[in-house]
Every structure is written in structure tokens, then in C-alpha cells.
Amino acid sequence: MSEKIKAKIESSLTVLLVSDFESSKKYYEECLGCEVNEYWAIRDDFRLGFKLIQANNKEDVRPNNGTWNTYAYVNNNEELDLLYKELKTNGAIIVSEPKLSEFDWGVWKEFSVRDLDGYVIGFGSGHKFDQ
């Protein structure tokens, strides 16, 4: 039997069609703390990344309905709380405040922000119950 080949992916990004490229770039930089250029809006060495593309028509901008467009995991709840405070202080549009949810395996905490076009970015962190 031959060995299965599987390459490692280092990071990923979300492609977003935006209605106003310049306003979106400013929001991602000032409110979400991304490094922004003509190609990318990235944060933490591409651990969170976006490709912002000017839409030809406003109708082409279509955020997911009722859920996130991107979800990012944060290392621990303390870091998640710090991120929430940073984004709120920077003027990010908060969709949902940090909330704890308990599951049979442990506790999950998350919050969400929205960009100028309605794309929702969720951030979460969890830990397992001690055995």
C-alpha cells in the first residue's frame, strides 16, 4: 500500500467583494488592526487574512446571511478578551459581545464584528474541562 501524500497549509485568507475599496481598506486597518496594502488586509503574519476586491456592482457584495463569513481562533480566553477590547476601542462594529457557552467537552467563548459591507468575522477560544 502506498503512503498517502498530504501537504501542510500554513495559512488561508478570505476573499471579500467590497462596495467601497478605500473605505474598506481604512476600516480593516484602523478598526481591525490589519496591515493593509493594495492586495491584502492581514493580521498576525497571515493568521487572519483578507483579499479585498472592489465589486463591479453593489449587488455583487453578498455577505453570508445569519452566520459568519470568516471565523478566527484565538489561543486563550485572556487573549480573546484583549482582542475584543482592542477592536471595540478601535471602533469596530460589534455584532455580538463575548459570550461563554458550555459543552460536554468544555467551555467556548466568542464574539463577532461586522465590516462596512456586512461581512461578519467571528473570534473564539475554548478550553476543555479538566479530567
Backbone as ProteinMPNN parsed JSONL, in Angstrom:
{"seq_chain_A": "MSEKIKAKIESSLTVLLVSDFESSKKYYEECLGCEVNEYWAIRDDFRLGFKLIQANNKEDVRPNNGTWNTYAYVNNNEELDLLYKELKTNGAIIVSEPKLSEFDWGVWKEFSVRDLDGYVIGFGSGHKFDQ", "coords_chain_A": {"N_chain_A": [[0.84, -1.168, 0.0], [0.599, 2.192, -0.849], [2.049, 5.184, 0.521], [0.082, 7.836, 1.71], [0.065, 11.08, 0.414], [0.253, 14.246, 1.864], [0.15, 17.622, 1.972], [1.161, 20.465, 3.965], [-0.767, 23.21, 4.959], [-0.101, 26.554, 5.508], [-1.456, 28.963, 6.057], [-4.511, 30.818, 5.486], [-6.844, 32.799, 3.561], [-9.639, 35.026, 3.305], [-11.63, 35.913, 0.604], [-13.133, 38.911, -0.212], [-15.664, 40.678, -1.765], [-16.053, 44.092, -2.017], [-17.948, 47.123, -1.487], [-16.879, 49.681, -1.414], [-13.758, 50.194, -1.908], [-11.624, 51.806, -0.85], [-12.715, 52.791, 1.59], [-13.173, 50.36, 2.88], [-10.545, 49.357, 3.105], [-9.505, 51.254, 4.916], [-11.146, 50.767, 7.183], [-10.459, 48.065, 7.81], [-7.805, 48.406, 8.461], [-7.713, 50.495, 10.484], [-9.754, 49.815, 12.357], [-9.778, 47.015, 12.649], [-7.148, 46.354, 12.944], [-5.454, 45.409, 10.941], [-2.693, 44.988, 8.67], [-2.594, 46.767, 5.766], [-2.548, 46.787, 2.251], [-2.473, 47.28, -1.308], [-3.247, 44.755, -2.005], [-3.727, 42.968, 0.161], [-5.327, 42.541, 3.365], [-4.084, 41.948, 6.26], [-3.343, 40.238, 9.334], [-1.282, 39.527, 12.095], [0.85, 38.004, 10.84], [-0.434, 36.729, 8.592], [-2.179, 35.058, 9.921], [-4.715, 35.87, 10.164], [-6.356, 36.76, 7.381], [-7.329, 38.703, 4.531], [-8.497, 39.226, 1.244], [-9.307, 41.991, -0.305], [-11.546, 43.059, -2.695], [-12.638, 45.32, -5.079], [-15.99, 45.472, -5.845], [-17.789, 45.116, -8.915], [-20.45, 45.78, -9.085], [-22.781, 46.902, -6.637], [-24.633, 44.969, -5.94], [-23.201, 42.639, -6.112], [-21.898, 42.328, -3.741], [-22.205, 40.223, -1.204], [-22.721, 39.249, 1.762], [-22.669, 36.375, 3.973], [-25.769, 35.131, 5.078], [-26.971, 35.382, 8.251], [-24.835, 34.095, 9.512], [-21.282, 33.675, 10.115], [-18.752, 35.115, 7.971], [-16.1, 34.737, 8.083], [-14.121, 32.976, 10.431], [-12.098, 33.151, 13.239], [-9.689, 31.623, 15.286], [-8.564, 32.078, 18.591], [-5.832, 31.965, 20.866], [-6.316, 31.72, 23.707], [-8.711, 32.463, 26.355], [-8.018, 34.838, 27.697], [-6.492, 36.207, 25.811], [-8.444, 36.477, 23.871], [-10.235, 38.198, 25.198], [-8.603, 40.466, 25.359], [-8.305, 41.017, 22.621], [-10.966, 41.613, 21.956], [-11.344, 43.96, 23.487], [-9.427, 45.618, 22.261], [-10.427, 45.772, 19.552], [-12.973, 46.892, 19.986], [-12.282, 49.345, 21.181], [-10.969, 50.473, 19.003], [-13.055, 51.077, 17.345], [-14.426, 49.122, 15.937], [-17.281, 47.508, 14.496], [-19.357, 46.001, 16.592], [-20.975, 42.957, 16.62], [-21.795, 40.832, 18.22], [-21.408, 40.554, 21.682], [-18.748, 39.293, 23.834], [-19.352, 35.938, 24.696], [-19.934, 33.165, 26.789], [-20.165, 29.695, 26.264], [-21.194, 26.561, 27.372], [-20.187, 23.226, 26.929], [-20.285, 19.603, 26.673], [-17.641, 18.866, 26.508], [-16.16, 21.077, 27.316], [-15.585, 24.657, 27.679], [-16.533, 27.335, 25.58], [-15.768, 30.495, 24.247], [-16.831, 33.4, 22.576], [-17.01, 36.15, 20.201], [-18.304, 38.575, 17.83], [-17.602, 40.679, 14.994], [-18.528, 43.176, 12.563], [-17.998, 44.217, 9.178], [-17.947, 47.136, 6.997], [-19.546, 46.401, 4.848], [-21.177, 44.456, 5.807], [-20.076, 41.943, 6.2], [-19.362, 39.36, 8.458], [-17.153, 38.683, 11.067], [-16.093, 36.215, 13.123], [-14.691, 35.529, 16.334], [-13.078, 33.254, 18.423], [-12.411, 31.202, 21.357], [-11.497, 28.404, 23.302], [-11.583, 26.001, 26.009], [-10.884, 22.768, 27.305], [-12.629, 20.817, 29.77], [-11.064, 19.985, 32.853], [-9.797, 16.768, 33.33]], "CA_chain_A": [[0.0, 0.0, 0.0], [1.425, 3.393, -0.943], [1.835, 6.2, 1.55], [-0.738, 8.959, 1.275], [0.77, 12.356, 0.454], [-0.576, 15.335, 2.351], [0.94, 18.825, 2.209], [0.727, 21.299, 5.079], [-1.166, 24.575, 4.636], [0.394, 27.455, 6.545], [-2.444, 29.986, 6.388], [-5.524, 30.99, 4.453], [-7.462, 34.109, 3.605], [-10.999, 35.115, 2.8], [-11.785, 36.896, -0.46], [-14.35, 39.679, 0.002], [-16.019, 41.75, -2.687], [-16.47, 45.227, -1.199], [-18.618, 48.176, -2.25], [-16.021, 50.865, -1.444], [-12.439, 49.639, -1.623], [-10.843, 52.687, 0.024], [-13.326, 52.778, 2.928], [-12.925, 49.039, 3.466], [-9.128, 49.311, 3.499], [-9.362, 52.083, 6.11], [-11.792, 50.063, 8.289], [-9.669, 46.891, 8.181], [-6.568, 48.868, 9.081], [-7.908, 51.265, 11.711], [-10.657, 49.18, 13.328], [-9.474, 45.6, 12.87], [-5.725, 46.191, 13.223], [-4.768, 44.714, 9.851], [-1.773, 45.679, 7.778], [-3.354, 46.826, 4.524], [-1.941, 47.36, 1.051], [-3.366, 47.145, -2.464], [-3.572, 43.349, -2.242], [-4.106, 42.201, 1.339], [-5.569, 43.069, 4.71], [-3.609, 40.807, 7.044], [-3.038, 40.461, 10.737], [-0.528, 38.474, 12.781], [1.576, 37.172, 9.866], [-1.404, 35.972, 7.791], [-3.054, 34.172, 10.695], [-6.022, 36.355, 9.737], [-6.079, 37.447, 6.128], [-8.42, 39.006, 3.613], [-8.238, 39.829, -0.058], [-10.414, 42.902, -0.567], [-11.664, 43.321, -4.126], [-13.721, 46.231, -5.409], [-17.062, 44.839, -6.622], [-18.244, 45.876, -10.078], [-21.794, 46.245, -8.754], [-23.09, 46.734, -5.221], [-25.38, 43.711, -5.792], [-22.245, 41.533, -6.023], [-21.458, 42.236, -2.348], [-23.22, 39.342, -0.626], [-22.301, 38.55, 2.986], [-23.476, 35.235, 4.39], [-26.958, 35.533, 5.82], [-27.197, 34.71, 9.523], [-23.664, 33.411, 10.064], [-20.013, 34.342, 9.868], [-18.053, 34.967, 6.7], [-14.786, 34.257, 8.496], [-14.036, 32.692, 11.86], [-10.696, 33.047, 13.637], [-9.466, 31.06, 16.611], [-7.597, 32.788, 19.412], [-5.138, 30.989, 21.692], [-6.932, 31.509, 25.019], [-9.751, 33.451, 26.666], [-7.406, 36.111, 28.055], [-6.138, 36.84, 24.534], [-9.718, 36.832, 23.237], [-10.723, 39.398, 25.886], [-7.729, 41.559, 24.937], [-8.672, 41.323, 21.237], [-12.264, 42.285, 21.996], [-11.116, 45.318, 23.985], [-8.715, 46.338, 21.199], [-11.307, 46.056, 18.419], [-14.018, 47.819, 20.433], [-11.619, 50.641, 21.346], [-10.634, 50.974, 17.67], [-14.267, 51.45, 16.627], [-15.01, 48.027, 15.157], [-18.724, 47.325, 14.67], [-19.553, 44.771, 17.369], [-22.239, 42.268, 16.326], [-22.15, 40.107, 19.441], [-20.458, 40.705, 22.785], [-18.2, 37.998, 24.247], [-20.332, 35.059, 25.345], [-19.468, 31.826, 27.139], [-21.076, 28.571, 26.039], [-20.662, 25.342, 27.977], [-20.463, 21.983, 26.215], [-19.849, 18.449, 27.459], [-16.18, 18.763, 26.447], [-15.504, 22.248, 27.9], [-16.202, 25.972, 27.552], [-16.17, 28.108, 24.402], [-16.094, 31.91, 24.351], [-16.699, 34.008, 21.258], [-17.688, 37.395, 19.865], [-18.271, 38.836, 16.394], [-17.616, 42.048, 14.485], [-19.02, 43.292, 11.186], [-17.338, 45.281, 8.433], [-18.841, 48.143, 6.42], [-20.446, 45.759, 3.889], [-21.991, 43.456, 6.481], [-19.367, 40.682, 6.415], [-19.199, 39.122, 9.892], [-15.947, 37.953, 11.448], [-16.199, 35.676, 14.47], [-13.454, 35.199, 17.038], [-13.411, 32.366, 19.515], [-11.393, 30.472, 22.088], [-12.108, 27.465, 24.224], [-10.729, 25.078, 26.749], [-11.524, 21.539, 27.759], [-12.721, 20.618, 31.213], [-10.009, 19.138, 33.402], [-10.234, 15.37, 33.502]], "C_chain_A": [[0.894, 1.243, 0.0], [1.05, 4.396, 0.152], [1.058, 7.376, 0.965], [0.053, 10.258, 1.442], [-0.199, 13.438, 0.901], [0.323, 16.525, 2.697], [0.339, 19.629, 3.358], [0.402, 22.709, 4.583], [-0.763, 25.464, 5.801], [-0.626, 28.508, 6.973], [-3.482, 30.031, 5.275], [-6.056, 32.41, 4.541], [-8.84, 34.029, 2.989], [-11.039, 36.211, 1.75], [-13.145, 37.577, -0.287], [-14.526, 40.72, -1.091], [-16.585, 42.884, -1.85], [-17.052, 46.328, -2.071], [-17.782, 49.441, -2.374], [-14.637, 50.45, -0.958], [-11.656, 50.503, -0.63], [-11.398, 52.725, 1.448], [-13.078, 51.448, 3.627], [-11.484, 48.914, 3.929], [-8.917, 50.081, 4.806], [-9.957, 51.362, 7.331], [-10.945, 48.871, 8.752], [-8.363, 47.283, 8.868], [-6.832, 49.508, 10.444], [-8.731, 50.532, 12.768], [-10.28, 47.736, 13.656], [-7.99, 45.321, 13.055], [-4.95, 45.44, 12.168], [-3.718, 45.614, 9.206], [-2.416, 45.617, 6.404], [-2.502, 47.434, 3.422], [-2.924, 47.163, -0.099], [-3.844, 45.707, -2.686], [-4.198, 42.655, -1.043], [-4.524, 43.097, 2.492], [-5.236, 41.895, 5.62], [-3.312, 41.221, 8.481], [-2.271, 39.256, 11.26], [0.078, 37.476, 11.794], [0.665, 36.218, 9.104], [-2.198, 34.954, 8.597], [-4.508, 34.587, 10.529], [-5.757, 37.17, 8.48], [-7.306, 37.593, 5.25], [-7.848, 39.544, 2.321], [-9.467, 40.671, -0.353], [-10.413, 43.252, -2.05], [-12.864, 44.24, -4.347], [-14.742, 45.503, -6.29], [-17.428, 45.74, -7.809], [-19.61, 46.501, -9.824], [-22.043, 46.002, -7.276], [-23.839, 45.427, -4.968], [-24.459, 42.494, -5.676], [-21.724, 41.328, -4.599], [-22.534, 41.466, -1.588], [-22.686, 38.592, 0.591], [-23.2, 37.351, 3.261], [-24.633, 35.738, 5.234], [-27.063, 34.713, 7.103], [-26.019, 33.967, 10.104], [-22.404, 34.194, 9.71], [-19.585, 34.18, 8.416], [-16.657, 34.424, 6.933], [-14.842, 33.993, 9.989], [-12.575, 32.473, 12.2], [-10.607, 32.53, 15.069], [-8.353, 31.827, 17.318], [-7.086, 31.803, 20.458], [-5.812, 30.696, 23.028], [-7.924, 32.635, 25.305], [-9.183, 34.809, 27.056], [-7.043, 36.89, 26.79], [-7.399, 37.279, 23.789], [-10.295, 38.101, 23.874], [-9.907, 40.622, 25.482], [-8.063, 41.992, 23.508], [-9.998, 42.067, 21.179], [-12.096, 43.744, 22.423], [-10.431, 46.171, 22.923], [-9.66, 46.746, 20.078], [-12.403, 47.05, 18.8], [-13.45, 49.23, 20.582], [-11.319, 51.288, 19.995], [-11.857, 51.346, 16.839], [-14.84, 50.373, 15.735], [-16.503, 47.916, 15.474], [-18.94, 45.976, 15.348], [-20.94, 44.206, 17.06], [-22.714, 41.525, 17.561], [-21.017, 40.261, 20.449], [-19.89, 39.325, 23.138], [-19.219, 37.201, 25.055], [-19.694, 33.702, 25.597], [-20.559, 30.81, 26.85], [-20.419, 27.327, 26.606], [-21.133, 24.131, 27.194], [-19.977, 20.821, 27.071], [-18.327, 18.306, 27.496], [-15.456, 19.934, 27.113], [-16.289, 23.525, 27.635], [-15.65, 26.682, 26.319], [-16.623, 29.541, 24.607], [-15.881, 32.537, 22.983], [-17.406, 35.357, 21.199], [-17.543, 37.614, 18.374], [-18.242, 40.324, 16.112], [-18.127, 42.017, 13.048], [-18.228, 44.386, 10.49], [-18.382, 46.195, 7.798], [-19.842, 47.576, 5.424], [-21.315, 44.678, 4.512], [-21.334, 42.094, 6.628], [-19.09, 40.527, 7.91], [-17.979, 38.235, 10.122], [-16.124, 37.519, 12.895], [-14.827, 35.369, 15.029], [-13.823, 34.332, 18.225], [-12.214, 31.682, 20.129], [-12.093, 29.535, 23.068], [-11.09, 26.677, 25.007], [-11.563, 23.893, 27.228], [-11.598, 21.515, 29.269], [-11.552, 19.736, 31.65], [-10.572, 17.765, 33.662], [-10.015, 14.902, 34.912]], "O_chain_A": [[1.845, 1.321, 0.777], [-0.084, 4.445, 0.629], [1.348, 7.844, -0.136], [0.64, 10.499, 2.496], [-1.316, 13.543, 0.396], [1.153, 16.444, 3.603], [-0.841, 19.49, 3.68], [1.199, 23.324, 3.874], [-1.056, 25.151, 6.955], [-0.651, 28.902, 8.139], [-3.342, 29.362, 4.251], [-5.753, 33.137, 5.487], [-9.165, 33.096, 2.255], [-10.539, 37.313, 1.977], [-14.178, 36.91, -0.222], [-13.643, 41.546, -1.318], [-17.5, 42.668, -1.056], [-16.701, 46.456, -3.244], [-17.948, 50.2, -3.329], [-14.382, 50.366, 0.243], [-11.087, 49.981, 0.328], [-10.631, 52.695, 2.41], [-12.804, 51.413, 4.827], [-11.225, 48.419, 5.025], [-8.223, 49.601, 5.702], [-9.34, 51.346, 8.396], [-10.738, 48.688, 9.952], [-7.878, 46.574, 9.75], [-6.239, 49.106, 11.444], [-8.428, 50.626, 13.958], [-10.44, 47.286, 14.79], [-7.603, 44.178, 13.298], [-3.891, 44.884, 12.46], [-3.844, 46.838, 9.2], [-2.75, 44.533, 5.924], [-1.829, 48.446, 3.616], [-4.104, 46.902, 0.14], [-4.758, 45.478, -3.479], [-5.105, 41.839, -1.206], [-4.123, 44.257, 2.577], [-6.02, 40.953, 5.737], [-3.066, 42.389, 8.783], [-2.571, 38.113, 10.914], [-0.146, 36.27, 11.892], [0.965, 35.03, 8.987], [-2.829, 34.071, 8.017], [-5.42, 33.784, 10.723], [-5.02, 38.155, 8.513], [-8.191, 36.738, 5.226], [-6.831, 40.237, 2.317], [-10.543, 40.136, -0.62], [-9.399, 43.69, -2.592], [-13.964, 43.972, -3.864], [-14.396, 44.982, -7.35], [-17.382, 46.966, -7.71], [-19.896, 47.606, -10.284], [-21.574, 45.009, -6.72], [-23.699, 44.835, -3.898], [-24.879, 41.439, -5.2], [-21.171, 40.274, -4.287], [-23.63, 41.976, -1.354], [-22.251, 37.446, 0.479], [-24.354, 37.318, 2.832], [-24.476, 36.674, 6.017], [-27.225, 33.494, 7.053], [-26.177, 33.265, 11.103], [-22.471, 35.249, 9.08], [-19.993, 33.244, 7.727], [-16.099, 33.732, 6.081], [-15.528, 34.699, 10.727], [-11.886, 31.701, 11.532], [-11.361, 32.953, 15.945], [-7.337, 32.177, 16.716], [-7.818, 30.912, 20.888], [-5.873, 29.539, 23.442], [-7.968, 33.634, 24.588], [-9.803, 35.835, 26.775], [-7.267, 38.098, 26.717], [-7.414, 38.332, 23.152], [-10.789, 38.98, 23.168], [-10.466, 41.7, 25.283], [-8.102, 43.187, 23.213], [-10.136, 43.04, 20.438], [-12.643, 44.65, 21.794], [-10.813, 47.322, 22.71], [-9.702, 47.913, 19.69], [-12.723, 47.948, 18.022], [-14.076, 50.199, 20.153], [-11.404, 52.509, 19.857], [-11.712, 51.878, 15.739], [-15.658, 50.666, 14.863], [-16.928, 48.199, 16.594], [-18.727, 44.928, 14.737], [-21.95, 44.892, 17.219], [-23.893, 41.578, 17.912], [-19.839, 40.119, 20.12], [-20.479, 38.304, 22.784], [-19.859, 37.72, 25.97], [-19.003, 33.156, 24.737], [-21.73, 31.036, 27.153], [-19.242, 27.064, 26.359], [-22.306, 24.014, 26.84], [-19.324, 21.037, 28.092], [-17.784, 17.693, 28.415], [-14.276, 19.818, 27.445], [-17.496, 23.489, 27.398], [-14.45, 26.636, 26.049], [-17.731, 29.783, 25.084], [-14.891, 32.257, 22.307], [-18.271, 35.667, 22.019], [-16.758, 36.93, 17.716], [-18.777, 41.129, 16.874], [-18.154, 40.968, 12.405], [-17.83, 45.367, 11.118], [-19.578, 46.034, 8.043], [-20.878, 48.192, 5.174], [-22.11, 44.047, 3.815], [-21.967, 41.167, 7.134], [-18.63, 41.47, 8.555], [-17.797, 37.202, 9.479], [-16.285, 38.352, 13.787], [-13.912, 34.996, 14.295], [-14.77, 34.634, 18.952], [-11.147, 31.589, 19.523], [-13.159, 29.855, 23.593], [-9.896, 26.686, 24.707], [-12.756, 24.004, 27.509], [-10.765, 22.098, 29.963], [-11.112, 18.856, 30.911], [-11.691, 17.619, 34.155], [-10.324, 13.755, 35.237]]}, "name": "protein", "num_of_chains": 1, "seq": "MSEKIKAKIESSLTVLLVSDFESSKKYYEECLGCEVNEYWAIRDDFRLGFKLIQANNKEDVRPNNGTWNTYAYVNNNEELDLLYKELKTNGAIIVSEPKLSEFDWGVWKEFSVRDLDGYVIGFGSGHKFDQ"}
